[in-house]
Amino acid sequence: MESKKLRVLAVSGMLAAVGYALQLFEFPLLPAASFLKFDFGDVAVALAGWAMGPAAAGLTALVKGILWGVIGHGTDGWVGAGMNTITVLAFALPFAFFRQEKRPWRLVLAVALGIVCMTAVMAGVNLAVDPWYVKMPFAAVRALVVSAIIPFNLLRGLINGVTAAVVALAAGRASLFHHDA
């Protein structure tokens, strides 16, 4: 039991560091919303969930978010790190809940649910936080959510979901990512 807990802590920490490093290589995905940056950091959290379950996904997302808040860059600081942590956790939890299934279609279902959950959560978080943090009228935030936030997160989720699924299938044979290890 202790070795399993230690394994979860160690692998979660490593994946959080990988996720943070991947976040450093961000770029705009939609020309009309260049303030929204894409990165592959979500993949590391999804892999933690797929390999070790919801607690590992949560731990990985939290550590990655703290790293981003403490040593990350960007003007959004802790608010952005918190919003990203909530969003990536919504994306990764379906991977964690379908992890015991060996059938590939379950991984496809996890990707689809991750995309939907992430997009819905990010829309809600922006509607709740942006009027206060960015000091925009609610109607303007709602328009931004519809025109930019939702399309961005659908595309972000699709790219990161497919990437996470491919890596999960490829790494599934490695003892580090084996469900029974």
ChimeraX attribute file (.defattr): number of C-alpha atoms within 10 A of each C-alpha:
attribute: neighborCount
match mode: 1-to-1
recipient: residues
	/A:1	6
	/A:2	7
	/A:3	8
	/A:4	11
	/A:5	11
	/A:6	11
	/A:7	15
	/A:8	22
	/A:9	16
	/A:10	12
	/A:11	19
	/A:12	29
	/A:13	19
	/A:14	17
	/A:15	26
	/A:16	27
	/A:17	19
	/A:18	19
	/A:19	26
	/A:20	26
	/A:21	17
	/A:22	16
	/A:23	20
	/A:24	15
	/A:25	12
	/A:26	13
	/A:27	13
	/A:28	14
	/A:29	17
	/A:30	15
	/A:31	8
	/A:32	10
	/A:33	15
	/A:34	12
	/A:35	12
	/A:36	16
	/A:37	15
	/A:38	23
	/A:39	20
	/A:40	23
	/A:41	24
	/A:42	30
	/A:43	27
	/A:44	28
	/A:45	34
	/A:46	38
	/A:47	26
	/A:48	31
	/A:49	29
	/A:50	30
	/A:51	27
	/A:52	26
	/A:53	23
	/A:54	22
	/A:55	16
	/A:56	26
	/A:57	30
	/A:58	24
	/A:59	21
	/A:60	33
	/A:61	34
	/A:62	22
	/A:63	20
	/A:64	32
	/A:65	24
	/A:66	18
	/A:67	17
	/A:68	25
	/A:69	18
	/A:70	12
	/A:71	10
	/A:72	19
	/A:73	12
	/A:74	11
	/A:75	8
	/A:76	14
	/A:77	14
	/A:78	16
	/A:79	13
	/A:80	15
	/A:81	22
	/A:82	18
	/A:83	17
	/A:84	21
	/A:85	23
	/A:86	19
	/A:87	23
	/A:88	30
	/A:89	25
	/A:90	25
	/A:91	31
	/A:92	33
	/A:93	27
	/A:94	25
	/A:95	34
	/A:96	24
	/A:97	15
	/A:98	19
	/A:99	22
	/A:100	15
	/A:101	11
	/A:102	12
	/A:103	10
	/A:104	11
	/A:105	10
	/A:106	17
	/A:107	24
	/A:108	16
	/A:109	14
	/A:110	25
	/A:111	27
	/A:112	19
	/A:113	20
	/A:114	27
	/A:115	25
	/A:116	19
	/A:117	23
	/A:118	25
	/A:119	25
	/A:120	17
	/A:121	21
	/A:122	22
	/A:123	21
	/A:124	13
	/A:125	16
	/A:126	19
	/A:127	19
	/A:128	13
	/A:129	15
	/A:130	16
	/A:131	16
	/A:132	12
	/A:133	11
	/A:134	11
	/A:135	10
	/A:136	13
	/A:137	11
	/A:138	14
	/A:139	11
	/A:140	13
	/A:141	21
	/A:142	19
	/A:143	12
	/A:144	16
	/A:145	20
	/A:146	13
	/A:147	13
	/A:148	18
	/A:149	20
	/A:150	19
	/A:151	15
	/A:152	21
	/A:153	24
	/A:154	19
	/A:155	16
	/A:156	20
	/A:157	28
	/A:158	17
	/A:159	17
	/A:160	24
	/A:161	27
	/A:162	16
	/A:163	16
	/A:164	25
	/A:165	21
	/A:166	13
	/A:167	14
	/A:168	23
	/A:169	14
	/A:170	11
	/A:171	15
	/A:172	16
	/A:173	11
	/A:174	12
	/A:175	10
	/A:176	15
	/A:177	19
	/A:178	14
	/A:179	17
	/A:180	9
	/A:181	11
